């Protein structure tokens, strides 16, 4: 009998009243995967085969907008989910009612978006957890035991969903049974099969598995999904490509990301139009096709787009690839290549009257993405969320150090300083938006443009993780250039990871006045022009395993930060910050 190896993960739900969803599963052999809802909504898909594993993304249709309905998963006609002995609540799909127009006078439903990044899988049940309770696992337990608890409408996982280079004791034991860990890459994962171990460990915890089966999720990778500091610089990449094990690692990392994370990021319409997805499904074994795709994506990152857009009623989410889309040549360094920059602007401005769109439209644009004329003062969205794994606004001293180092590396102070700059860049992880100064300025200008005009949104929020703490920062522009929207950098990590003392000290000092003066001295040394944008911290820093939640309703936005604390031997989510972002 065919069994359910991993999943189900509820990945996509239509927020525009179309009554569709998608559910991802991994099975232990080929099968017809079905999703049957209690109200008759239904979907079926045959599994596809990659590297000895079997997967399906099941498109569900016929959902009734405005309802929440339980569903079962069947393989070859036999129910495999929910498990017969499960004490957890049924997995459900909430199909939202379509958003009402802003001028209709009807109250709008609130949208709750929870986000975070950097999650080591929690230890097996009963084993000690040296880094404290897992915030995702703690959220799952709260929702499972309290049917009246408010659930997120969507969960954004902003990178480092798995750690290919920092494996757990359990995973290291599995690796040792398969190969000699004394041979490179040692206790890191080496190939596709070993990547499947990471997803098994991360998503098979019963509570997390249930949570991901009932709350839609959007994901984007960061460095540890491949390796620490992935794509830091051209010199880093050349050194990695000289390692005999790297080619297999990067291809397996991209292949597994495509299967386990990327496919679920796409809408059913986008999946149906995806030529690679169709080709892999048509083959008895899609491994070679997917491997060739990964090799081309590694050779020419501009040939693939990992970024994507989701509209949740009157909220627009743009998830931006700030790892794979980089231009690493020192004289042309950019966080995003030209095509990616153009896509980002087009998606920000789609449907806007105030400034229009750039001449080149996004490729594979769906009907929902086509610009529409709207009355002045009513844009296509009330809130714009930009998901980028790496913060746009860092503590000012750290920003200045990264900008200074970037100038050294491109030769502003000569070859000796350039060699020093490259060593420092790798040692200190100087590779955020600030380390790509032109891209930082370009994103700042684009955010100001998107937040301006008679149809501007109420808020533009940049959602990030990576830096193992949480904070709120707010930028200011020169008089006359300030956007109409309130702009915020909202950073939240880790979901479950360690926070070394030097990180706490460094980020606290990074906001200080003395450190800011030192940063200005460094930028003068590297002959860097001052940024047009200034910013200040308006919340934090907060340290711990945590999740941040935005509640968006009409033109209002509220924020809540919750941390997982152990109390009397039991993990609880404790609210440590709650505020309105639109007073």
C-alpha positions in Angstrom: 0.0 0.0 0.0 1.2 3.5 -0.8 2.0 5.6 2.2 2.3 9.4 2.8 6.0 10.1 3.5 5.7 13.9 4.1 3.0 16.5 4.1 0.3 17.4 3.4 1.4 21.1 3.1 -1.4 23.5 2.3 0.6 25.9 0.1 -1.8 28.1 -1.9 -5.3 29.4 -1.2 -7.1 31.8 -3.5 -8.0 35.1 -1.8 -10.0 36.5 -4.7 -13.1 34.3 -4.4 -12.0 31.7 -7.0 -12.4 28.8 -4.6 -9.0 27.1 -5.4 -6.1 25.8 -3.3 -3.1 23.6 -3.7 -1.8 20.8 -1.4 1.8 19.4 -1.6 2.6 15.8 -0.7 5.4 13.3 -0.8 4.5 9.6 -1.1 6.6 6.5 -0.8 5.7 5.1 -4.2 3.9 6.3 -7.4 0.2 7.0 -6.8 -2.8 9.1 -7.6 -3.0 11.7 -4.9 -6.5 13.1 -4.0 -7.7 15.8 -1.8 -11.4 15.5 -0.8 -13.1 18.2 1.2 -16.2 17.7 3.3 -18.2 20.0 1.1 -17.4 18.3 -2.1 -14.4 20.4 -3.2 -11.9 18.1 -4.8 -8.5 17.7 -6.5 -6.4 14.9 -7.9 -2.9 14.6 -9.4 -0.6 11.8 -10.3 2.8 11.8 -8.5 6.0 12.7 -10.3 9.4 11.1 -9.7 12.7 12.7 -8.8 15.8 10.9 -7.5 13.9 7.9 -6.1 11.2 10.1 -4.4 7.5 10.7 -5.4 5.7 14.0 -5.1 2.4 15.7 -6.1 1.0 19.2 -6.0 -2.8 18.7 -5.9 -4.9 21.6 -7.3 -8.2 21.8 -5.4 -11.2 23.4 -6.9 -14.8 24.0 -5.9 -14.1 25.6 -2.5 -16.9 27.9 -1.2 -15.5 31.4 -0.5 -16.1 32.4 3.1 -15.9 28.9 4.5 -13.5 26.7 6.4 -13.7 23.1 5.5 -11.9 19.9 6.6 -10.1 17.8 4.1 -8.7 14.3 3.7 -5.8 13.0 1.6 -6.1 9.7 -0.3 -3.5 7.8 -2.2 -4.9 5.3 -4.8 -8.3 5.7 -3.2 -7.1 4.9 0.4 -7.3 7.6 3.1 -3.8 8.4 4.5 -4.5 11.8 6.1 -5.5 12.5 8.8 -3.8 9.6 10.5 -6.3 7.2 12.1 -4.7 7.6 15.5 -4.2 11.4 15.4 -5.3 13.5 18.4 -4.8 16.7 16.5 -7.8 18.7 15.0 -8.8 18.0 11.4 -6.7 19.7 8.7 -8.8 22.5 7.1 -8.8 24.9 4.2 -10.1 28.3 4.8 -11.3 29.9 1.5 -11.6 33.6 2.2 -14.4 35.7 0.8 -13.2 38.1 -1.8 -12.1 41.5 -0.5 -14.8 44.2 -0.6 -14.0 47.5 -2.4 -12.5 50.1 -0.1 -15.4 52.5 -0.8 -18.2 50.0 -0.3 -18.9 50.8 3.3 -18.7 47.2 4.3 -16.2 46.1 7.0 -13.2 44.3 5.5 -11.9 41.1 6.9 -8.6 41.2 8.7 -5.6 39.5 7.1 -3.1 38.0 9.5 0.4 37.4 8.2 2.9 35.6 10.4 6.6 35.5 9.4 10.1 34.6 10.5 13.2 32.8 9.3 16.1 30.6 10.4 14.7 27.4 11.8 16.6 24.4 13.0 14.3 21.5 13.4 13.2 20.9 17.0 14.7 17.8 18.7 12.6 14.6 18.8 9.8 14.6 21.5 11.2 14.3 25.0 14.7 15.2 24.1 16.3 18.4 25.6 16.4 21.5 23.4 19.5 23.6 24.2 18.4 26.6 22.2 14.9 26.9 23.7 11.4 26.2 22.4 10.7 26.3 18.7 8.4 29.2 17.9 6.7 27.4 15.0 6.2 24.2 17.0 4.8 26.3 19.9 2.4 28.1 17.7 1.2 24.8 16.3 0.6 23.4 19.8 -1.3 26.6 20.8 -3.6 26.4 17.8 -4.2 22.7 18.1 -5.2 22.8 21.8 -7.3 26.0 21.6 -9.9 26.0 18.8 -10.7 29.6 19.5 -7.1 30.9 19.1 -6.7 33.3 16.2 -4.8 31.6 13.3 -2.6 33.3 10.8 -4.1 33.5 7.3 -0.7 32.8 5.8 2.8 31.9 7.1 5.8 33.5 5.4 9.1 31.5 5.9 11.8 33.9 4.9 14.8 31.6 4.4 16.9 29.0 6.1 14.0 26.5 6.2 16.7 23.8 6.3 20.4 24.0 7.2 22.5 22.1 4.6 25.7 23.1 6.4 24.7 22.7 10.0 23.1 19.3 10.5 21.6 17.9 13.7 22.9 14.9 15.7 20.1 12.7 14.2 20.9 13.8 10.6 24.7 13.3 11.1 24.0 9.8 12.3 22.0 9.1 9.1 24.9 10.6 7.0 27.4 8.4 8.8 25.4 5.3 7.9 25.5 6.3 4.3 29.0 7.5 3.7 32.3 8.3 5.5 31.9 11.7 7.2 35.7 12.1 7.2 35.4 12.8 3.4 34.2 16.2 2.2 31.7 17.7 2.7 31.8 15.9 6.0 28.8 16.3 8.2 27.1 18.7 5.7 24.6 17.2 3.2 26.2 16.1 -0.1 23.4 15.3 -2.5 19.6 15.2 -3.2 19.0 12.2 -1.0 20.6 13.8 2.0 18.6 17.0 1.4 15.4 14.9 1.8 16.7 14.0 5.3 16.6 17.7 6.2 13.0 18.2 5.0 12.0 15.0 6.8 13.4 16.3 10.0 12.0 19.8 9.6 8.4 19.0 8.5 7.7 15.6 10.1 7.2 16.9 13.7 3.5 16.0 14.3 2.5 19.5 15.5 4.4 21.4 12.8 3.1 18.9 10.2 -0.5 19.6 11.2 0.2 23.4 11.2 1.6 23.3 7.7 -1.4 21.3 6.6 -3.9 23.9 7.6 -2.2 27.3 7.3 -1.0 28.3 3.8 2.7 29.0 3.5 5.0 31.1 1.2 8.7 30.4 1.2 12.0 31.8 -0.2 15.5 30.5 0.3 18.5 32.1 2.1 22.1 31.0 2.3 21.9 28.0 4.6 19.4 26.3 2.4 22.5 25.9 0.2 25.5 26.9 2.3 26.5 29.7 4.7 27.3 32.9 2.7 26.0 31.5 -0.6 26.9 33.9 -3.4 28.8 36.3 -1.2 31.2 37.4 -4.0 32.7 36.3 -7.3 35.9 35.3 -5.5 33.8 33.2 -3.0 32.0 31.5 -5.9 35.3 30.7 -7.7 36.7 29.1 -4.6 33.6 27.0 -4.0 33.5 25.8 -7.6 37.1 24.6 -7.2 35.8 22.2 -4.4 35.1 18.7 -5.9 31.9 18.3 -3.9 30.4 21.7 -4.6 28.8 20.9 -8.0 26.7 18.1 -6.6 25.8 20.2 -3.5 24.5 23.2 -5.4 22.6 21.1 -8.0 21.0 19.1 -5.3 20.2 22.2 -3.3 18.4 23.9 -6.2 16.6 20.7 -7.3 15.3 20.0 -3.8 14.3 23.7 -3.3 12.3 23.5 -6.6 10.5 20.4 -5.4 10.0 21.1 -1.7 9.5 24.8 -1.7 9.3 26.6 -5.0 6.4 24.6 -6.6 4.1 25.4 -3.7 4.9 29.1 -4.1 3.1 29.1 -7.5 -0.6 29.5 -8.1 -2.4 26.6 -9.8 -2.5 28.7 -13.0 1.2 29.3 -12.9 1.9 25.6 -12.3 -0.3 24.7 -15.3 1.7 27.1 -17.5 5.1 26.0 -16.1 6.9 24.1 -18.9 9.5 22.5 -16.6 6.8 21.2 -14.3 4.9 19.7 -17.2 8.0 18.1 -18.6 9.0 16.6 -15.2 5.5 15.2 -14.7 5.5 13.7 -18.2 8.7 11.7 -17.6 8.8 8.3 -15.8 11.8 9.8 -13.9 12.2 13.6 -14.0 15.6 13.6 -12.3 17.8 14.3 -15.4 15.5 17.1 -16.6 15.5 18.8 -13.2 19.3 18.3 -12.9 19.9 20.1 -16.2 17.6 22.9 -15.1 19.6 23.3 -11.9 22.9 23.3 -13.7 21.7 26.0 -16.0 20.3 28.0 -13.1 23.7 27.8 -11.4 25.5 28.8 -14.6 23.2 31.6 -15.5 21.0 32.8 -12.6 19.2 35.2 -14.9 17.5 32.3 -16.7 15.3 31.4 -13.8 13.0 33.4 -11.5 12.5 32.3 -8.0 10.8 35.5 -6.9 7.0 35.6 -7.0 3.9 37.6 -6.2 0.8 36.8 -4.2 -2.2 39.0 -3.7 -4.2 38.5 -0.5 -7.3 40.7 -1.2 -6.1 44.3 -0.7 -2.6 43.2 0.4 0.2 42.5 -2.1 3.2 40.3 -1.3 6.3 40.3 -3.4 8.8 37.6 -2.3 12.2 38.6 -3.7 15.1 36.3 -4.4 18.1 38.1 -2.8 20.5 35.1 -3.1 20.3 33.4 -6.5 19.7 36.6 -8.6 22.9 38.4 -7.6 25.4 39.9 -10.0 28.8 39.2 -8.4 31.3 40.9 -10.8 32.9 43.6 -8.5 32.4 46.4 -11.0 28.7 45.5 -11.5 27.7 44.1 -8.2 24.0 44.0 -7.7 21.6 42.2 -5.3 19.2 41.7 -8.3 20.0 41.3 -11.9 18.4 43.7 -14.4 15.5 41.4 -15.2 14.8 40.8 -11.6 14.9 44.6 -10.8 12.5 45.2 -13.7 10.1 42.4 -12.5 10.1 43.9 -9.0 9.2 47.3 -10.2 6.5 46.0 -12.6 4.9 44.0 -9.8 4.9 46.9 -7.4 3.3 49.2 -9.9 0.9 46.8 -11.6 -2.6 48.3 -11.5 -1.3 51.7 -10.3 -2.6 54.9 -11.9 -0.1 57.3 -10.4 3.2 56.3 -12.0 2.3 53.6 -14.5 4.5 50.7 -15.4 7.9 50.3 -17.1 7.8 49.5 -20.8 8.6 45.8 -20.4 5.9 43.7 -18.7 6.7 40.7 -16.6 6.9 37.3 -18.4 4.1 34.8 -17.9 1.8 37.5 -16.5 -1.5 36.1 -15.4 -4.8 37.8 -15.8 -4.8 38.8 -12.1 -1.5 40.7 -12.7 -2.7 42.9 -15.6 -2.9 46.6 -14.7 -6.4 47.9 -14.3 -7.7 51.4 -14.2 -9.0 52.5 -10.8 -10.5 55.7 -9.5 -7.9 58.2 -8.2 -7.1 57.6 -4.6 -7.9 53.9 -4.7 -4.9 51.8 -5.7 -4.9 48.0 -6.3 -3.6 47.4 -2.7 -3.7 49.0 0.7 -0.6 47.3 2.0 2.6 46.3 0.1 4.8 43.6 1.7 8.3 43.0 0.3 9.7 39.7 1.5 13.5 39.6 1.3 15.5 37.2 3.5 18.1 39.9 4.1 17.2 43.2 5.8 17.2 46.3 3.7 17.8 48.5 6.7 20.5 47.3 9.2 21.9 49.1 12.3 23.6 52.1 10.7 27.1 51.1 11.8 26.8 47.7 10.3 25.4 49.3 7.1 28.4 51.6 6.9 30.8 48.8 7.5 29.3 46.8 4.7 29.3 49.7 2.3 32.9 50.5 3.2 33.9 46.9 2.7 32.2 46.8 -0.7 34.2 49.9 -1.8 37.4 48.3 -0.6 36.7 45.1 -2.5 36.1 47.0 -5.8 39.5 48.7 -5.4 38.7 52.2 -4.1 41.8 52.1 -1.8 44.0 49.9 -3.9 44.8 46.1 -4.2 46.0 45.6 -0.7 42.8 47.0 0.8 40.8 45.0 -1.8 42.3 41.7 -0.5 41.7 42.8 3.1 38.1 43.7 2.1 37.4 40.2 0.6 38.7 38.5 3.7 36.6 40.7 6.0 33.5 40.3 3.8 33.6 36.5 4.2 34.7 36.4 7.9 32.0 38.9 9.0 29.1 38.0 6.6 29.1 41.4 5.0 26.6 40.6 2.2 23.3 42.3 3.0 21.7 45.0 0.8 24.2 47.5 2.2 27.0 45.5 0.6 25.4 46.2 -2.8 25.2 50.0 -2.6 23.6 50.6 -6.0 21.0 48.0 -5.2 20.3 49.5 -1.8 19.8 52.9 -3.4 17.7 51.4 -6.1 15.4 49.6 -3.7 15.1 52.8 -1.6 14.0 54.8 -4.6 11.6 52.1 -5.7 10.0 51.9 -2.3 9.6 55.7 -2.3 8.0 55.5 -5.7 5.6 52.7 -4.8 4.6 54.5 -1.6 3.8 57.8 -3.4 0.9 59.2 -5.3 -2.8 59.6 -5.0 -3.3 55.8 -5.0 -0.4 55.0 -2.7 -0.9 52.2 -0.1 -1.1 52.9 3.6 2.0 51.0 4.4 5.1 49.5 2.6 6.7 46.9 4.8 10.0 45.1 4.1 9.9 41.8 5.9 13.2 40.1 6.6 15.1 37.6 8.8 18.7 36.3 8.8 20.2 38.4 11.6 18.9 36.3 14.5 17.0 39.0 16.3 14.0 41.2 15.7 13.6 45.0 15.3 11.6 47.7 13.7 13.3 50.5 11.7 11.7 53.4 9.9 13.4 55.4 7.1 13.2 59.1 6.3 13.8 60.8 3.0 14.8 64.4 2.2 11.9 66.9 2.1 10.0 66.5 -1.1 11.1 62.9 -1.7 9.2 61.3 1.2 6.5 58.8 0.2 2.9 59.1 1.3 2.9 55.6 2.7 4.4 54.6 6.1 7.5 52.6 5.3 8.9 50.1 7.7 11.7 47.5 8.0 10.3 44.6 10.0 12.9 42.0 10.9 12.2 38.8 12.7 14.5 35.8 13.3 15.2 33.2 14.4 12.2 30.9 14.5 14.4 28.3 16.2 18.1 28.9 16.4 20.9 30.0 18.7 21.7 33.7 19.3 25.4 34.0 20.2 26.4 36.7 22.7 28.5 38.5 20.1 25.5 38.9 17.9 23.5 40.5 20.8 26.4 42.9 21.6 27.2 43.8 18.0 23.6 44.6 17.0 23.0 46.6 20.2 26.2 48.7 19.6 25.3 49.0 15.9 22.5 51.4 16.7 24.5 53.6 19.1 25.6 57.2 18.3 29.3 56.4 18.9 29.2 53.5 16.4 27.3 55.7 13.9 30.2 58.3 14.1 32.7 55.5 13.5 30.7 54.3 10.5 30.7 57.7 9.0 34.5 57.8 9.3 34.8 54.5 7.5 32.6 55.7 4.6 34.8 58.8 4.3 37.8 56.5 4.1 36.2 54.6 1.2 35.0 57.8 -0.5 31.4 56.7 -0.3 28.6 59.2 -1.0 26.0 59.4 1.8 22.8 57.6 1.2 19.7 59.7 0.5 17.8 57.7 3.1 18.3 57.9 6.8 16.6 55.6 9.3 16.2 54.9 13.0 15.2 52.0 15.2 11.7 52.3 16.6 11.5 48.9 18.2 13.8 46.3 19.6 16.2 44.7 19.4 14.5 41.5 20.7 16.4 38.2 21.0 14.8 34.8 21.2 12.9 32.2 19.2 10.1 34.3 17.7 7.4 35.1 15.1 6.1 38.4 14.1 2.5 38.9 12.9 0.9 41.7 10.9 -2.8 42.2 11.1 -4.0 44.2 8.1 -7.6 45.5 7.9 -8.6 48.2 5.5 -5.9 50.9 5.7 -4.9 49.9 9.3 -1.9 47.7 10.2 -1.0 46.3 13.6 2.0 44.4 14.7 2.6 41.7 17.3 5.8 40.0 18.2 5.6 36.7 20.1 8.5 34.7 21.6 8.5 31.0 22.6 9.3 30.7 26.3 9.6 27.6 28.5 7.4 27.9 31.6 6.9 25.1 34.1 8.2 22.6 31.6 5.8 23.7 28.8 6.5 26.0 25.9 4.2 29.1 25.5 4.1 32.0 23.1 4.5 35.2 25.0 3.7 38.6 23.4 6.6 40.9 23.9 5.5 43.8 21.6 2.2 44.9 20.3 1.6 48.2 18.4 -0.3 50.0 15.7 1.7 50.8 12.6 -0.9 53.3 11.3 -1.8 55.5 14.2 
